[in-house]
Amino acid sequence: MLSFSLQINLRLILVSGKTKEFLFSPNDSAADIAKHVYDNWPMDWEEEQVSSPNILRLIYQGRFLHGNVTLGALKLPFGKTTVMHLVARETLPEPNSQGQRNREKTGESNCCVIL
């Protein structure tokens, strides 16, 4: 069994703002985490219960994590708490596709004007 120092503490936040902490191995993938959370759904998250672990998505530092990404690959610190958001979403967005299309339509850019 892994000791606490070799595990990663994740604080998962729902859209509603409810949080719960879980311990995971660096070898656990985003899909493994979604399945574990689904199988151990916290009682105080009952209103947010989803129909399948396959629609649970993790967001870390503003990016959706694909199912095969492991915590070790993200180089998360052992024994410290890392915060991620947990959302229900059928599919992952294409990288930068929506933002790029919106900029093309409006002609806006992300640069700023300094006076």
PAZASE-840133 format. One record per residue (C-alpha): residue number from 1; y, z, x. Coordinates in nm, 3 decimals. Each point is the difference from the previous one (the first is absolute). Example, Ala and Ser with C-alpha at 12.3 -4.5 7.8 and 13.67 -1.06 7.14 Angstrom:
! residues 2
[node 1,[-0.450,0.780,1.230]] [node 2,[0.344,-0.066,0.137]] 
END
This chain:
! residues 115
[node 1,[0.000,0.000,0.000]] [node 2,[0.351,-0.076,0.120]] [node 3,[0.226,0.285,0.089]] [node 4,[0.343,0.023,-0.159]] [node 5,[0.166,-0.124,0.318]] [node 6,[-0.185,-0.333,-0.028]] [node 7,[0.104,-0.055,-0.358]] [node 8,[0.314,-0.147,-0.147]] [node 9,[0.177,0.183,-0.278]] [node 10,[0.143,-0.240,-0.259]] [node 11,[0.251,0.108,-0.261]] [node 12,[-0.024,-0.258,-0.275]] [node 13,[0.293,-0.045,-0.237]] [node 14,[-0.030,-0.164,-0.340]] [node 15,[0.282,-0.195,-0.166]] [node 16,[0.045,0.303,-0.229]] [node 17,[0.081,0.209,0.309]] [node 18,[-0.319,0.209,-0.016]] [node 19,[-0.159,0.066,0.340]] [node 20,[-0.337,0.109,0.135]] [node 21,[-0.131,0.041,0.354]] [node 22,[-0.336,-0.133,0.120]] [node 23,[-0.178,0.005,0.338]] [node 24,[-0.145,-0.324,0.138]] [node 25,[-0.168,-0.129,0.316]] [node 26,[0.177,-0.257,0.221]] [node 27,[-0.289,-0.236,-0.086]] [node 28,[0.080,0.013,-0.374]] [node 29,[0.152,-0.320,-0.135]] [node 30,[0.259,-0.037,-0.276]] [node 31,[-0.287,-0.104,-0.232]] [node 32,[-0.201,0.312,0.098]] [node 33,[0.303,0.218,-0.075]] [node 34,[0.059,-0.164,-0.338]] [node 35,[-0.366,0.055,-0.095]] [node 36,[0.006,0.365,0.116]] [node 37,[0.320,0.074,-0.192]] [node 38,[-0.136,-0.174,-0.311]] [node 39,[-0.328,0.197,0.022]] [node 40,[0.191,0.327,0.055]] [node 41,[0.298,-0.066,-0.228]] [node 42,[0.215,0.317,-0.013]] [node 43,[0.011,0.178,-0.336]] [node 44,[0.380,0.009,0.000]] [node 45,[0.006,-0.381,0.039]] [node 46,[-0.191,-0.050,-0.324]] [node 47,[0.283,-0.194,-0.169]] [node 48,[-0.002,-0.254,0.287]] [node 49,[-0.381,-0.054,0.002]] [node 50,[-0.094,-0.363,0.070]] [node 51,[-0.303,-0.195,-0.120]] [node 52,[-0.131,-0.103,0.342]] [node 53,[0.045,0.085,0.369]] [node 54,[0.046,-0.372,0.066]] [node 55,[0.355,0.005,-0.137]] [node 56,[0.118,0.295,0.211]] [node 57,[0.226,-0.109,0.284]] [node 58,[0.146,0.198,0.287]] [node 59,[0.353,-0.058,0.125]] [node 60,[0.088,0.118,0.351]] [node 61,[0.347,-0.047,0.147]] [node 62,[0.091,-0.242,-0.279]] [node 63,[-0.306,-0.224,0.042]] [node 64,[-0.311,-0.038,-0.213]] [node 65,[-0.314,0.075,0.199]] [node 66,[-0.287,-0.245,-0.037]] [node 67,[-0.336,0.155,-0.082]] [node 68,[-0.154,-0.049,0.346]] [node 69,[0.283,0.170,0.197]] [node 70,[-0.118,0.330,0.149]] [node 71,[0.214,0.307,0.057]] [node 72,[-0.089,-0.019,0.369]] [node 73,[0.143,-0.352,0.019]] [node 74,[0.330,0.138,-0.129]] [node 75,[-0.001,0.255,0.285]] [node 76,[0.072,0.288,-0.236]] [node 77,[0.026,0.344,0.164]] [node 78,[-0.295,0.239,-0.022]] [node 79,[0.056,0.340,-0.156]] [node 80,[0.340,-0.096,-0.141]] [node 81,[0.094,-0.111,-0.350]] [node 82,[0.071,-0.369,-0.061]] [node 83,[0.161,-0.104,-0.329]] [node 84,[-0.113,-0.311,-0.189]] [node 85,[0.067,-0.125,-0.349]] [node 86,[-0.290,-0.072,-0.234]] [node 87,[0.058,-0.260,-0.271]] [node 88,[-0.211,-0.187,-0.255]] [node 89,[0.029,-0.373,0.057]] [node 90,[-0.249,-0.281,-0.065]] [node 91,[0.096,-0.219,0.297]] [node 92,[0.202,0.036,0.317]] [node 93,[0.323,-0.200,0.031]] [node 94,[0.014,-0.282,0.250]] [node 95,[0.192,0.110,0.311]] [node 96,[0.374,-0.061,-0.051]] [node 97,[-0.067,-0.272,-0.258]] [node 98,[0.202,0.143,-0.289]] [node 99,[0.296,0.104,0.211]] [node 100,[0.009,-0.337,0.172]] [node 101,[-0.007,-0.192,-0.331]] [node 102,[0.282,0.213,-0.142]] [node 103,[0.220,-0.065,0.305]] [node 104,[-0.066,-0.374,-0.020]] [node 105,[0.100,-0.011,-0.368]] [node 106,[0.318,0.201,0.040]] [node 107,[0.099,-0.117,0.345]] [node 108,[0.041,0.362,0.108]] [node 109,[-0.098,0.122,0.342]] [node 110,[-0.057,0.339,0.155]] [node 111,[0.280,-0.024,0.253]] [node 112,[0.324,0.189,-0.033]] [node 113,[0.362,-0.085,0.055]] [node 114,[0.199,0.223,0.232]] [node 115,[0.376,-0.006,-0.053]] 
END
